[in-house]
Amino acid sequence: MTVHYASLDAAFRAHPIRIADWGYMLCREVELAASGAVFFDDVEDPGYCRRAAFAGRAGNLIVLTIDAASTCGSVLFACDRRIDTDRIWRDVLPDEFSGWIDAFDIVYFGQPT
């Protein structure tokens, strides 16, 4: 069962680590929530946005961010582990989210995985 955090502060208290990597997925919140991702309102940094923060398969921290001003249907991801291939995504995503790899285009530093 995936551990979800109710705020970014709670996530960073549980995982006092540095974010190592980022990228984005071409999808919408409703599509991720249907898989079980739990989003919360974050009104602090960088302004109002929606986030989901959860522990990955190996205990790593994954944070998803949807900027309220964005209209392009993308969700930013950040992780405390480098994610530059689909294989690594499979290693870090909880089992219930593993379908994201096939369902959504994932872009890592401008390059699709």
DANOR-V220925 format. One record per pair of residues at least 24 apart in sequence whose C-alpha atoms are under 10 Angstrom apart, sorted by the first residue. I is the first residue (numbers start at 1). J is the second residue. Records with the same first field share a line. If there is no record, write none. Layout:
BEGIN
I = J + J
END
This chain:
BEGIN
1 = 55 + 57 + 94 + 95 + 96
2 = 36 + 37 + 54 + 55 + 56 + 57 + 59 + 93 + 94 + 95 + 96 + 97
3 = 38 + 53 + 54 + 55 + 56 + 57 + 59 + 61 + 94
4 = 36 + 37 + 38 + 39 + 52 + 53 + 54 + 55 + 56 + 61 + 62
5 = 38 + 39 + 40 + 51 + 52 + 53 + 54 + 55 + 63
6 = 38 + 39 + 40 + 41 + 42 + 51 + 52 + 53 + 54
7 = 39 + 40 + 41 + 42 + 51 + 52 + 53 + 54
8 = 40 + 41 + 42 + 44 + 45 + 51 + 52 + 53 + 54 + 63
9 = 53
10 = 53
11 = 52 + 53 + 54 + 55 + 61 + 62 + 63
12 = 53 + 61
14 = 55 + 61
15 = 55 + 59 + 60 + 61 + 80
16 = 61 + 80
17 = 60 + 61 + 79 + 80
18 = 61 + 78 + 79 + 80 + 81
19 = 60 + 61 + 62 + 63 + 78 + 79 + 80 + 81 + 82
20 = 78 + 79 + 80 + 81 + 82 + 83
21 = 62 + 77 + 78 + 79 + 80 + 81 + 82 + 83 + 84 + 108 + 109
22 = 62 + 63 + 64 + 76 + 77 + 78 + 79 + 80 + 81 + 82 + 83 + 84 + 107 + 108 + 109
23 = 64 + 74 + 75 + 76 + 77 + 78 + 79 + 83 + 84 + 106 + 107 + 108 + 109 + 110 + 111 + 112
24 = 64 + 65 + 66 + 74 + 75 + 76 + 77 + 78 + 104 + 105 + 106 + 107 + 108 + 109 + 110 + 112
25 = 64 + 73 + 74 + 75 + 76 + 77 + 100 + 101 + 103 + 104 + 105 + 106 + 107 + 108 + 112
26 = 72 + 73 + 74 + 75 + 76 + 103 + 104 + 105 + 106 + 107
27 = 72 + 73 + 74 + 75 + 76 + 100 + 103 + 104 + 105 + 106
28 = 66 + 71 + 72 + 73 + 74 + 75 + 104
29 = 64 + 65 + 66 + 73 + 74 + 75
31 = 100 + 103 + 104
32 = 64 + 75 + 97 + 100 + 104
34 = 97
35 = 96 + 97 + 98 + 99 + 100
36 = 96 + 97
37 = 64 + 96 + 97
38 = 64
39 = 63 + 64 + 65 + 66
40 = 65
41 = 65 + 66 + 68
42 = 66 + 67
50 = 75
51 = 75 + 76 + 77
52 = 77
53 = 77 + 78 + 79
54 = 79 + 93 + 94
55 = 79 + 92 + 93 + 94
56 = 80 + 89 + 90 + 91 + 92 + 93 + 94 + 95 + 97
57 = 89 + 90 + 91 + 92 + 93 + 94 + 95
58 = 91 + 92 + 93 + 94
59 = 92 + 93 + 94
60 = 92 + 93
61 = 92 + 93
62 = 92 + 93
74 = 104 + 105 + 106 + 107
75 = 106
76 = 106 + 107
77 = 106 + 107 + 108
82 = 108
83 = 108 + 113
84 = 108 + 109 + 111 + 112 + 113
85 = 111 + 112 + 113
86 = 112 + 113
87 = 113
88 = 113
89 = 113
END
